[in-house]
Every structure is written in C-alpha cells, then in structure tokens.
Amino acid sequence: MASEAQNRTYSVIQAGAMAGLGRNASYRAASTGQMPTIKLGRKLRVPALLWQSILDGQVAADTKQSAPANPLILQERTNIEPAG
C-alpha cells in the first residue's frame, strides 16, 4: 500500500529537483502554494500527475491551494486550461 502511494506521489524534494530546485527552495515552494501538496499522515507529498501537468505547462499552479486527495478532482484539474 505504501509503495502505491509513493508511485502516485513525489516527496517535496523529488518534485523540487524535477523543477531544478534545491531542498530549501522546494519546501518554500510547497509552503507558498507554488507546488501542490497533500498530507498523508505526517508526510507532505506532491501528486505525480498534477505535478507533471504543471511542469509540462498544461495546468497553472494554484497559489496557496493544496491538491485534492480525490482522484476524480485531480483528473478534472488536469483538464483546466493554463492561466494567462
């Protein structure tokens, strides 16, 4: 079960590295809402599908908004047109 969640999410540091960020900058991006996060127990994780969509420019990052835990909502979010 834990490995399934890990396949669908990245750690904050892993997600930040994908965007060229270091450890501190990654956690800062997560805390300011520039990186979507969900809390699983005590762990802060980044949803893989949503993060890939943001990095690919398909979805704009919502400031100060955590990613939804519900996969249906996540799917709907990935269909949103980029802002601006």
C-alpha positions as CSV (number, residue, x, y, z in Angstrom):
1,M,0.0,0.0,0.0
2,A,2.8,2.4,0.8
3,S,4.6,1.8,-2.4
4,E,1.4,2.5,-4.4
5,A,1.1,5.9,-2.8
6,Q,4.8,6.6,-3.5
7,N,4.3,5.7,-7.2
8,R,1.5,8.3,-7.4
9,T,3.3,11.0,-5.4
10,Y,6.7,12.5,-5.1
11,S,8.4,13.8,-2.0
12,V,8.8,17.6,-1.9
13,I,12.5,17.2,-2.5
14,Q,12.0,14.9,-5.5
15,A,9.4,17.2,-7.0
16,G,11.5,20.2,-6.5
17,A,14.5,18.5,-8.1
18,M,12.4,17.9,-11.2
19,A,11.9,21.7,-11.4
20,G,15.6,22.4,-10.7
21,L,15.0,23.4,-7.1
22,G,17.1,22.6,-4.0
23,R,15.8,21.3,-0.7
24,N,15.1,24.6,0.9
25,A,13.6,26.1,-2.2
26,S,11.4,23.0,-2.7
27,Y,9.9,23.3,0.8
28,R,9.4,27.1,0.3
29,A,7.5,26.4,-2.9
30,A,5.4,23.9,-1.1
31,S,4.6,26.2,1.8
32,T,3.7,29.2,-0.5
33,G,1.4,27.1,-2.7
34,Q,3.7,27.2,-5.8
35,M,3.9,23.4,-5.5
36,P,0.7,21.4,-4.9
37,T,0.9,19.2,-1.8
38,I,-1.2,16.7,0.0
39,K,-0.6,15.4,3.6
40,L,-0.6,11.7,4.0
41,G,-0.3,11.1,7.7
42,R,2.8,13.1,8.8
43,K,4.3,13.2,5.3
44,L,3.9,16.0,2.8
45,R,3.7,14.6,-0.7
46,V,3.3,16.1,-4.2
47,P,0.7,14.4,-6.5
48,A,2.7,13.0,-9.5
49,L,0.0,13.5,-12.2
50,L,-0.7,17.1,-11.2
51,W,2.9,18.0,-10.8
52,Q,3.8,16.5,-14.2
53,S,0.9,18.6,-15.7
54,I,2.2,21.7,-14.1
55,L,5.8,21.1,-15.3
56,D,4.5,20.4,-18.8
57,G,2.6,23.7,-18.8
58,Q,-0.8,22.0,-19.1
59,V,-2.0,23.3,-15.7
60,A,-1.2,26.5,-13.9
61,A,-0.1,26.1,-10.2
62,D,-2.8,27.4,-7.8
63,T,-1.2,29.7,-5.2
64,K,-2.0,28.7,-1.6
65,Q,-4.1,25.7,-2.6
66,S,-3.4,22.1,-1.8
67,A,-4.0,19.4,-4.3
68,P,-7.2,17.4,-3.9
69,A,-6.9,13.9,-2.5
70,N,-9.8,12.7,-4.6
71,P,-8.5,11.2,-7.9
72,L,-11.6,12.4,-9.8
73,I,-11.0,16.0,-8.7
74,L,-7.3,15.6,-9.7
75,Q,-8.4,14.4,-13.1
76,E,-10.7,17.4,-13.5
77,R,-7.9,19.7,-12.5
78,T,-5.6,18.3,-15.2
79,N,-8.1,19.4,-17.8
80,I,-8.0,23.1,-16.8
81,E,-6.6,25.5,-19.4
82,P,-3.4,27.3,-18.4
83,A,-3.9,30.7,-16.8
84,G,-2.8,33.8,-18.6
